[in-house]
Amino acid sequence: MDKIKINGKSDLYGSIKISGAKNSALPILVSSLLSEKDLFIKNLPDLEDIKNMKKLLNKFNVKISSTSEVTIINSKDIINNSADYDIVRKMRASVLVLGPLLSRFGEAKISLPGGCAIGTRPIDIHLEGLSKLGCKFKIEDGFVIGKVNKMLNGNYIKLPFPSVGATENLVMASVLANGKTTIDNAAKEPEVQDLINCLKSMGAKISGEGSETLVIEGVKTLNEAKHEIISDRIVAGTFIIAAIMLNKEFMITKVCVKHMESLINLLIEMGANLIINNDTIKVLPSKQINGTTIETAPYPGFPTDLQAQLMALMTIANGDSKIRETIFENRFMHVPELNRLGANIKVKKDIAFIKGNRTYKAAQVMASDLRASVSLVLAGLCAEGVTTVNRVYHLDRGYEKIEQLLEKNGPIIIREKM
């Protein structure tokens, strides 16, 4: 269980290239379960969540090999349809194996999933949707056990909430189902669209990606395919916010700008000086960053995964700010830790009230989840003194060894074993 020490008042210069999106990579890895043919994946990030998903797939006897450029996955000889607690407890994305396994093999058994403790995030939406495709479930000894009579059948499904995970699970389940499936109120996130593009390259028949209605025509088999994962908009946004907080000139490259419009527009409104090109965003020093009011929302709204980072910026902005969290009911766990570093934030139900014009001062802090972790890193970069962030395994789930990534660009961050 590592910790990192961050020298405050950091310098920042040069540029950072953004890697593949974790939230695309996980379902795309899982999608390989649908086919007996090879899937070639480029731009796969090197993260703990990705390593754990590979371990889970290995448990099913999925063959995975890698070169410097591509990861090759083959799921022809699957010998197991059960996902055990040891791996599943580490990441909620493990539940995504349900749809493909039920669709291809007619049965699956998966331990109730874990991941960040940022809310209840029930899998009921997944199970209700899969039930409409013909699966019967029972919960037994901490496992979800699903069985299908012969094969899944297409149906009309309206989601009660545009859940990203449920949309992905149902799309994958429907690809090999008998007949047509329509998913209404589907998630529109770029990562969902990326999964659909990968499935289409494998031979799936899907239309409506990017809209709230998806239509999937079931096919009998899928073919060999190649796919390159989109860049991670959350990691890109994190480094943009870091450069604004430090008020430095900095370049973020290999960015999909169209996926980041809600963040870009907000930061410009707050006073950030950004130069936007096709796949780069250059941050220039700003005269003044002002507070604002915002609420998180499903895409194309402001992403909940950038809420903690934005809050870190709001603390040092001019004037007060307010954030309403609409996605996860327990996603303000970073607030006490930011307050330890000098912030003045009060939470009432789903709204955080952030006092601006504060100065961060170094302290010992504890990471509680992935995005909370990186908000503490951002604060530490700006703080007076040396900040220690404990339990950074959360950080490693979504950022590729952030201390190594930043060390060439000015900040001094040292990782230590606890």
GIKA-V295052 format. One record per residue. PSI is psi as a letter, one per 20 degrees, with the letter a starting at -180 (NA if undefined). OMEGA is omega as a letter, one per 40 degrees, with the letter a starting at -180 (none if undefined). D_FIRST is the distance of its C-alpha to the first C-alpha in Angstrom with 1 decimal. Layout:
{{PSI | OMEGA | D_FIRST} {PSI | OMEGA | D_FIRST}}
//
This chain:
{{n | a | 0.0} {r | i | 3.8} {q | i | 6.9} {q | i | 10.4} {p | a | 13.7} {p | i | 16.8} {p | a | 20.3} {r | a | 22.6} {l | a | 26.1} {q | i | 24.9} {r | i | 27.5} {p | a | 27.4} {r | i | 29.9} {c | a | 30.6} {r | i | 29.4} {p | i | 26.5} {p | a | 27.3} {p | a | 25.8} {a | a | 24.4} {q | a | 25.2} {p | i | 24.5} {g | a | 21.6} {i | i | 23.7} {g | a | 26.6} {g | a | 24.8} {g | i | 23.4} {h | i | 26.9} {h | i | 28.6} {g | a | 26.6} {h | a | 27.6} {h | i | 31.2} {h | i | 31.6} {i | a | 32.0} {i | a | 35.3} {q | i | 36.9} {i | a | 37.9} {r | i | 38.2} {q | i | 35.8} {p | a | 33.8} {o | a | 33.0} {p | i | 30.3} {q | i | 30.0} {k | i | 27.5} {p | a | 24.5} {q | a | 21.3} {n | a | 18.4} {r | i | 15.6} {h | i | 13.0} {h | i | 15.6} {g | i | 18.3} {g | i | 16.7} {h | i | 16.3} {h | i | 19.9} {g | i | 21.1} {g | i | 19.7} {g | i | 21.6} {h | i | 24.7} {h | i | 24.5} {h | i | 24.8} {j | a | 28.1} {k | i | 29.2} {p | i | 29.0} {p | a | 29.5} {p | i | 27.3} {q | a | 28.0} {q | i | 27.3} {a | i | 29.1} {h | a | 28.2} {h | a | 30.1} {q | i | 30.0} {p | a | 28.2} {p | a | 30.7} {p | i | 30.3} {p | a | 32.8} {k | a | 32.9} {g | a | 36.3} {l | i | 35.5} {p | a | 33.2} {j | a | 33.3} {q | i | 31.1} {k | a | 31.0} {p | i | 28.3} {o | a | 24.7} {r | a | 22.6} {g | a | 20.0} {h | i | 17.0} {g | a | 17.1} {h | a | 19.0} {h | a | 16.7} {i | a | 14.2} {p | a | 16.9} {h | a | 20.3} {i | i | 22.0} {h | a | 22.3} {i | a | 25.3} {i | i | 27.1} {i | a | 27.9} {g | a | 30.4} {g | i | 33.1} {g | a | 33.4} {g | i | 33.3} {h | a | 35.9} {g | a | 38.0} {h | a | 38.1} {i | i | 38.0} {i | i | 39.1} {q | i | 36.3} {q | i | 32.5} {p | a | 30.1} {p | i | 26.7} {q | i | 24.2} {p | a | 24.0} {r | i | 21.3} {c | a | 18.0} {a | a | 16.2} {p | a | 15.9} {m | a | 17.5} {j | i | 20.1} {r | a | 23.2} {g | i | 25.0} {m | a | 25.6} {q | i | 27.8} {j | i | 28.7} {g | a | 32.3} {g | i | 33.5} {g | a | 32.4} {h | i | 34.1} {g | i | 37.3} {g | i | 37.7} {h | i | 37.3} {h | i | 39.7} {i | i | 42.3} {i | i | 42.1} {j | i | 43.0} {q | i | 39.9} {p | a | 39.7} {q | i | 36.5} {q | i | 35.5} {p | a | 32.3} {p | i | 31.9} {k | i | 29.2} {j | i | 26.5} {q | i | 27.8} {p | a | 29.9} {p | a | 32.8} {q | i | 35.2} {q | a | 38.5} {p | i | 41.2} {o | a | 44.9} {f | a | 45.6} {q | i | 44.0} {q | i | 42.8} {p | a | 45.5} {q | a | 45.4} {r | i | 45.9} {p | a | 45.7} {p | i | 42.4} {o | a | 41.9} {p | i | 38.4} {i | i | 38.2} {q | a | 35.6} {m | a | 34.8} {p | i | 31.5} {g | a | 29.9} {g | a | 28.3} {g | i | 31.5} {g | a | 33.6} {g | a | 31.7} {g | a | 31.8} {h | i | 35.5} {g | a | 36.4} {h | i | 34.9} {h | a | 36.6} {i | a | 39.9} {h | a | 40.1} {j | a | 41.5} {r | i | 43.1} {o | i | 46.9} {a | a | 48.5} {p | i | 47.4} {p | i | 44.5} {p | i | 44.4} {o | i | 41.3} {q | a | 42.3} {k | i | 40.0} {q | i | 37.6} {q | a | 34.6} {j | a | 35.7} {q | i | 32.4} {h | a | 32.4} {h | i | 29.7} {g | i | 32.1} {h | i | 34.9} {g | i | 32.9} {g | a | 32.3} {g | i | 36.1} {h | i | 37.1} {g | i | 35.1} {h | i | 36.8} {h | i | 40.1} {h | i | 39.7} {i | i | 39.3} {j | i | 42.6} {q | i | 41.7} {n | a | 44.3} {p | i | 42.7} {q | i | 44.2} {j | a | 43.4} {p | a | 40.0} {i | i | 39.2} {r | a | 41.5} {i | i | 41.1} {o | i | 43.0} {p | i | 42.0} {p | a | 44.4} {p | i | 43.4} {o | a | 46.2} {q | i | 45.0} {r | a | 45.4} {g | a | 45.7} {r | i | 43.3} {r | a | 41.2} {r | i | 41.5} {q | a | 39.5} {r | i | 38.0} {q | a | 36.2} {q | i | 34.1} {p | a | 32.2} {q | i | 29.5} {r | i | 30.2} {q | a | 28.1} {o | a | 25.4} {h | a | 27.2} {g | i | 24.2} {g | i | 22.4} {g | i | 25.9} {h | i | 26.4} {g | a | 23.2} {h | i | 24.4} {g | i | 27.9} {h | i | 26.9} {g | a | 24.9} {h | i | 28.1} {g | i | 30.2} {h | i | 28.1} {i | i | 28.4} {l | a | 32.0} {q | i | 31.9} {p | a | 33.6} {q | a | 31.2} {p | i | 31.7} {p | a | 29.7} {r | a | 31.1} {l | a | 31.4} {q | i | 31.4} {n | a | 33.3} {h | a | 35.1} {h | i | 36.9} {i | a | 33.6} {j | a | 32.7} {h | a | 36.0} {g | i | 34.9} {g | a | 32.3} {g | a | 34.7} {h | i | 37.6} {g | a | 35.7} {h | i | 34.5} {g | i | 38.0} {h | i | 39.4} {i | i | 37.1} {j | i | 38.5} {q | a | 36.1} {n | a | 37.9} {p | i | 37.0} {o | a | 38.9} {p | i | 38.5} {a | a | 39.5} {g | a | 39.3} {k | i | 35.7} {q | i | 34.7} {p | i | 34.1} {p | i | 34.8} {p | i | 33.7} {q | i | 36.2} {q | a | 36.2} {q | i | 37.4} {g | a | 40.0} {p | i | 38.4} {p | a | 35.9} {q | i | 37.2} {r | a | 35.7} {r | i | 36.4} {p | a | 36.2} {q | i | 34.6} {q | i | 33.4} {q | a | 31.1} {q | i | 32.9} {q | i | 32.8} {p | e | 33.7} {j | i | 35.7} {a | a | 34.7} {p | a | 31.9} {p | i | 28.5} {h | a | 26.2} {i | i | 23.3} {j | a | 24.6} {g | a | 25.3} {g | i | 22.3} {g | i | 22.9} {h | i | 26.6} {h | i | 26.1} {h | i | 24.4} {g | a | 27.5} {h | a | 29.9} {h | a | 28.8} {j | i | 30.2} {r | i | 33.1} {o | i | 36.6} {r | a | 37.5} {q | a | 35.9} {r | i | 34.2} {p | i | 33.6} {p | i | 31.4} {p | i | 32.2} {o | a | 29.5} {i | a | 31.5} {g | a | 29.0} {p | a | 26.2} {i | a | 27.1} {k | a | 23.7} {k | i | 22.5} {k | a | 22.9} {i | i | 19.6} {i | a | 18.9} {g | i | 22.2} {h | a | 21.3} {h | i | 18.5} {h | i | 21.1} {h | i | 23.6} {h | a | 21.5} {j | i | 21.8} {i | i | 25.6} {r | i | 26.4} {n | a | 29.0} {p | i | 28.3} {p | a | 29.8} {p | i | 29.4} {o | a | 32.3} {d | a | 31.8} {j | a | 31.0} {p | i | 31.9} {p | i | 29.9} {o | a | 32.3} {o | i | 31.0} {p | a | 32.9} {a | i | 33.2} {k | i | 34.0} {r | i | 30.9} {p | i | 29.1} {p | i | 25.3} {p | a | 24.3} {q | i | 20.9} {r | i | 18.7} {p | i | 15.2} {r | a | 14.2} {p | i | 11.8} {p | a | 11.5} {h | i | 13.1} {r | a | 13.9} {g | a | 14.4} {h | i | 17.5} {g | a | 16.7} {g | a | 13.8} {h | i | 16.3} {h | i | 18.9} {h | i | 16.9} {g | i | 16.6} {g | i | 20.4} {g | i | 21.2} {h | i | 19.3} {h | a | 21.4} {i | a | 24.5} {r | i | 23.7} {o | i | 25.4} {a | a | 23.1} {o | a | 19.4} {p | i | 17.0} {p | i | 13.3} {o | a | 11.3} {q | i | 8.1} {l | a | 5.9} {j | i | 7.2} {h | i | 6.5} {g | a | 9.9} {g | a | 11.3} {i | i | 10.9} {h | a | 13.0} {i | a | 15.9} {p | a | 15.9} {n | i | 16.1} {m | a | 13.9} {h | a | 15.6} {h | i | 15.5} {h | a | 17.5} {h | a | 19.6} {i | a | 20.7} {h | i | 21.1} {i | a | 24.5} {j | i | 25.7} {g | a | 25.4} {q | i | 22.1} {o | a | 20.1} {p | a | 16.3} {p | i | 14.1} {p | i | 10.5} {q | i | 8.9} {p | i | 6.4} {NA | none | 5.8}}
//
